[in-house]
Amino acid sequence: YIAVIATLKFQFARTVAVAVGIASMLTLPTTRLLGPSMATVMGPELSHWVPAIIDTAIKIVAIFVASYIQACLGAAYSGLRGGRLVAGNLFSVAAERGWLDALPDCLVAKPFDPNQSYLDEVVAYPLAAVGVYIQLTSGFALPFPWNLLLLPLSTMENLLRW
């Protein structure tokens, strides 16, 4: 449990560090571009807050963008990992039941070895693509029946995230 929290905190710190680094590069040009017009709108008594407002807004946006990119990377990894696990286990079950013996030798070498065959990758990568697509299009949210069943785990994930 402690290792999971430490890993999540490290990943969060890395994401925030990247976001703040990008934000620091964008602050000066944005302040030069938007600063004069914002100072005019805010008036002389509040114009000294313009650089702080721009800096804070850029950092907030950069953290949201960096966390979304991190979520996309996690979706890609979990999709690839899930596709490989499903394909590997599918071919293990098929080999145990003798289903692979019915396939021609040019497609599957006998005995089946997943390290020597590309057939499991042919199944794994389309499954991975579907998994990544579903995660990206659903906004990383669980669909209806699963969101209620996994509510305790989702709550724990949100607590760990914050």
Backbone torsions as a table, in degrees:
resi	resn	phi	psi	omega
1	TYR	NA	-43.4	-179.9
2	ILE	-65.5	-38.8	179.9
3	ALA	-64.3	-37.3	178.2
4	VAL	-64.7	-45.1	179.9
5	ILE	-63.8	-42.3	179.4
6	ALA	-63.7	-41.0	178.4
7	THR	-64.6	-45.0	179.6
8	LEU	-63.5	-40.2	178.6
9	LYS	-66.4	-38.0	178.0
10	PHE	-64.9	-44.5	178.5
11	GLN	-63.8	-40.2	178.2
12	PHE	-64.6	-43.0	179.4
13	ALA	-63.7	-38.9	178.1
14	ARG	-65.3	-42.0	178.9
15	THR	-63.7	-44.1	179.6
16	VAL	-66.3	-38.4	179.0
17	ALA	-63.3	-41.9	177.2
18	VAL	-64.1	-44.1	-179.0
19	ALA	-63.2	-43.7	-179.8
20	VAL	-67.9	-35.8	176.5
21	GLY	-63.6	-43.6	177.4
22	ILE	-66.4	-41.4	-179.6
23	ALA	-63.4	-38.0	-179.5
24	SER	-66.0	-30.5	176.9
25	MET	-75.5	-25.4	-177.9
26	LEU	-93.1	-14.9	-173.6
27	THR	-65.5	-49.5	-177.1
28	LEU	-62.9	-49.8	178.6
29	PRO	-62.3	-37.2	179.8
30	THR	-69.1	-38.9	177.3
31	THR	-64.0	-40.7	177.7
32	ARG	-66.8	-33.8	-177.9
33	LEU	-79.2	-48.2	-173.8
34	LEU	-97.7	-17.9	-174.7
35	GLY	-57.4	-51.2	-177.8
36	PRO	-60.5	-42.5	179.9
37	SER	-69.3	-37.0	177.5
38	MET	-68.0	-38.9	178.5
39	ALA	-63.5	-37.2	178.1
40	THR	-66.9	-43.3	-179.7
41	VAL	-67.3	-39.8	-175.8
42	MET	-79.1	-22.2	179.3
43	GLY	91.8	166.1	-175.2
44	PRO	-67.9	-29.0	-177.7
45	GLU	-77.0	-19.2	179.8
46	LEU	-115.1	0.3	-174.6
47	SER	-66.3	-21.4	178.6
48	HIS	-69.2	-13.5	178.7
49	TRP	-87.0	-9.3	-175.1
50	VAL	-57.9	-50.1	179.7
51	PRO	-60.9	-37.9	179.8
52	ALA	-68.1	-39.2	179.1
53	ILE	-65.4	-45.3	-179.9
54	ILE	-64.8	-43.9	179.7
55	ASP	-60.9	-46.1	-179.2
56	THR	-66.1	-42.6	-179.8
57	ALA	-63.7	-41.5	179.1
58	ILE	-65.5	-40.8	179.4
59	LYS	-64.8	-40.2	179.4
60	ILE	-64.0	-46.7	179.5
61	VAL	-63.9	-41.2	-179.5
62	ALA	-64.6	-37.7	178.2
63	ILE	-67.1	-40.9	177.1
64	PHE	-63.7	-43.4	179.5
65	VAL	-65.2	-43.6	-180.0
66	ALA	-65.0	-38.3	179.0
67	SER	-70.0	-33.8	175.9
68	TYR	-66.8	-42.0	177.6
69	ILE	-63.3	-39.3	177.4
70	GLN	-64.1	-38.4	177.0
71	ALA	-65.7	-38.3	177.6
72	CYS	-65.1	-40.6	176.5
73	LEU	-63.9	-41.2	176.7
74	GLY	-63.8	-37.8	177.4
75	ALA	-64.6	-41.4	179.1
76	ALA	-64.2	-44.4	-179.8
77	TYR	-65.1	-46.0	-177.9
78	SER	-68.0	-33.3	175.9
79	GLY	-65.1	-45.3	178.2
80	LEU	-64.0	-44.2	-179.1
81	ARG	-65.0	-43.6	179.4
82	GLY	-64.8	-41.6	178.0
83	GLY	-62.3	-42.0	179.0
84	ARG	-66.9	-39.7	179.0
85	LEU	-64.9	-45.3	-179.6
86	VAL	-63.6	-47.0	-178.8
87	ALA	-63.8	-42.9	179.1
88	GLY	-61.2	-45.6	179.6
89	ASN	-70.6	-34.2	176.9
90	LEU	-61.5	-44.4	180.0
91	PHE	-73.9	-27.9	174.5
92	SER	-65.9	-44.3	178.5
93	VAL	-65.8	-42.5	179.7
94	ALA	-63.6	-36.8	178.3
95	ALA	-69.5	-39.8	179.3
96	GLU	-64.0	-37.2	-177.2
97	ARG	-86.9	-3.3	177.2
98	GLY	82.8	10.6	-178.7
99	TRP	-69.4	-30.2	-179.4
100	LEU	-73.5	-19.2	178.6
101	ASP	-67.7	-25.0	-179.6
102	ALA	-77.1	-16.0	-179.1
103	LEU	-81.1	151.1	-179.7
104	PRO	-66.4	155.1	-178.0
105	ASP	-64.1	-28.5	179.7
106	CYS	-70.4	-20.3	179.4
107	LEU	-94.8	-41.8	-177.8
108	VAL	-134.5	121.8	176.8
109	ALA	-75.1	143.9	179.5
110	LYS	-102.9	130.9	-10.9
111	PRO	-72.3	155.5	-175.5
112	PHE	-71.3	127.5	175.9
113	ASP	-126.3	114.0	-177.2
114	PRO	-63.2	-22.3	178.3
115	ASN	-77.0	-18.5	-179.5
116	GLN	-105.2	-4.3	-175.0
117	SER	-117.2	148.4	174.5
118	TYR	-98.2	-1.7	-175.9
119	LEU	-64.3	-37.7	178.6
120	ASP	-68.2	-32.9	176.1
121	GLU	-70.3	-32.5	177.5
122	VAL	-62.9	-31.9	176.7
123	VAL	-85.5	-37.9	-172.8
124	ALA	-67.9	-45.1	-172.5
125	TYR	-70.9	-38.4	171.9
126	PRO	-64.0	-37.0	174.9
127	LEU	-62.7	-40.6	177.9
128	ALA	-63.3	-42.7	179.4
129	ALA	-62.4	-40.5	177.4
130	VAL	-65.5	-41.9	179.1
131	GLY	-62.9	-44.1	178.5
132	VAL	-65.3	-42.1	179.7
133	TYR	-61.0	-44.8	-179.8
134	ILE	-64.1	-41.2	179.0
135	GLN	-64.4	-43.4	-178.5
136	LEU	-68.7	-41.0	-177.9
137	THR	-75.3	-25.1	178.4
138	SER	-87.2	-1.8	-178.8
139	GLY	70.1	28.8	179.0
140	PHE	64.6	23.0	178.8
141	ALA	-105.1	153.4	177.9
142	LEU	-80.2	143.6	175.3
143	PRO	-71.6	172.1	-167.5
144	PHE	-48.6	-61.0	-172.9
145	PRO	-66.9	-31.9	-176.4
146	TRP	-73.6	-31.8	-178.5
147	ASN	-65.8	-30.7	176.6
148	LEU	-78.9	-40.4	-179.1
149	LEU	-67.3	-35.3	-176.6
150	LEU	-103.6	21.6	-179.3
151	LEU	-58.3	-42.2	177.3
152	PRO	-61.3	-39.8	179.3
153	LEU	-70.4	-36.9	177.1
154	SER	-65.1	-39.0	177.5
155	THR	-63.9	-43.8	178.2
156	MET	-63.4	-40.3	178.3
157	GLU	-62.5	-43.0	179.2
158	ASN	-66.0	-35.9	176.7
159	LEU	-65.8	-41.0	179.1
160	LEU	-69.0	-32.8	179.4
161	ARG	-66.4	-36.2	-178.2
162	TRP	-96.2	NA	NA
